[in-house]
Amino acid sequence: MNKIKIAYYYFFYKIYKSIVYTSQLVGGEFWSDFKAGIAVAALEIWFLGSLLNYYSLIKNVKLNFTLKDPIILIPLVLLFLLNYFAFIHNEEWKEYNKKFDMLSQKTNKKGTVIVCIIVGFVIINFLGSSYLLQKYIFKMY
């Protein structure tokens, strides 16, 4: 379980560092931890959205959810709680960031590639599943 926690913090670290870098290029760093948290939450929501899209395609059902439905509300609340306790409630992620800063340049480059692949996979997967679902829905009617 500890390895998953370290991997999650490392994923946040790489997103955080990329936001800090781009913020410095365009005029200043502010709320970088908040922006990184939003980016991680968006990726988590897109991943869950792609799972729902695939579920709809595989089960051959049209999903019609509102934000109040438990199948949507419970995962969103769990994601919010996970991110809250991991990044907002305590400052433990800052200690991990200091440790990750001390990693070798070679290790950090490998980590950057892995995080970029994961981010790309989540985005492409969500867009692809949405496209397939849209194509399927229009075929139904």
N, C-alpha and C positions, 0 to 999 in steps of 0.2 A: 504494500500500500504506500510505503514511503517513496518508492520509485515513481509511482504515478503522480504523487504530490510534487516531487522534484521536476518531473517532466512537465506538469501543468505550469509550475512557476517558471520553468525555462521557456515555455511557449509564450507566456505573458512577458517575460524578459525580452525576448526577441521582438515582439510586437511593440513593447514599450520603447526599446532602443531605436526602432525604425521611426516611431512617432517623434521621439526627441530629435533625431537627426533631421527629419523633414521640417520640424517646427523651427529649428535653428536656421534652416535655409530660407524660410519665408518670413522671418521677422521676430522670432522669439518663442521661447519655450514656456508654455503655461498649461496647466491642467493635463499634463501628459499622462499621468496615471489614470485619470478619468477617461481620457480618449482611448487609452489602451484597453481599459475595462469594457468600454462600449464596443470596441472592435472585436474583442474576444467573445463578448455576449452575442454580437451579431453573427459571428461564425458559428457559435453553438446553436443559435436559433435557425440559421440556414441549414445546418446539418439535420436538426429535428424536422424541419420543413421538408427536406428531401426524403426523409424516412416516411413521413406522412404521404408524400406524393407516390412513392413506390408502393406503399401499402394500398393506396387507392387503385393503382394500376394492377397490382397482383390480385387483389380481392374483387376487382371489377365492380367497385362501388364509387358513387359520387359522394365525396365528403363535403358536408356543409356545416362548418363550425362557426361559432362565435367565440369571442374572447372569454366568455363566461363558462364555456363548456369545460368539464373537468379534464378532458383529453388535451386541451390546450393550456388551461390554467395551471394544472399541477406541474407539468414540466417547466413552465415559465417561472413559477414560484420556486421550484427546486434550483433552477439555474441562477435565479436572483440570489437565493440564499447561499449557494455555493460561491458565487462571485463576491457576495458581501463578506462572508467569513474569510475568504481567501485574500481579498485585496483591500477591503475598506475597513473592516472591523479591527484588524490588527496590522501592524507594519512588518510582519514577518517576511513579506515579499521583498522588502528593501534589503534585508539581510541576505536573502538568496541572490539578489541582484549583485551585491558586493562579491559574493562567492563566484558568481558567473562571470563577473568582470575579470577575475583572476585566472580564468581558463585560458589555455593557449590559443593563439590566433587560429591555428589549424582546427582545433576542436570547435571554436566558435564559427568558423566557416562551414564546417560540416553541419552544425546545428542550424545555421541560417538556411542552408539548402534544404534540410529536413522540414523546417518550419514553413518555408516557401512552398514546398511540395504539398504539405498538409493544407495550407491555406488555398492553394490552387485547386487541390482535389475537392475541398468543400465547396468552393465557389462554382467550379465546373459541374460538380455533381448536382448542386441545387439548380443551376440554370438548365442542365440537361434533363433532370427529372421534371422540372416545370414545363419545359418544352414538350416532353413526351406526354405529360398529363394534359396539356392544352390540346395537343394533336388528338389524343384519345377522346377528350370531351367533345371536341367538334365532330369527331367521327360518330359519336353516339347520337347526336341530334341532327 
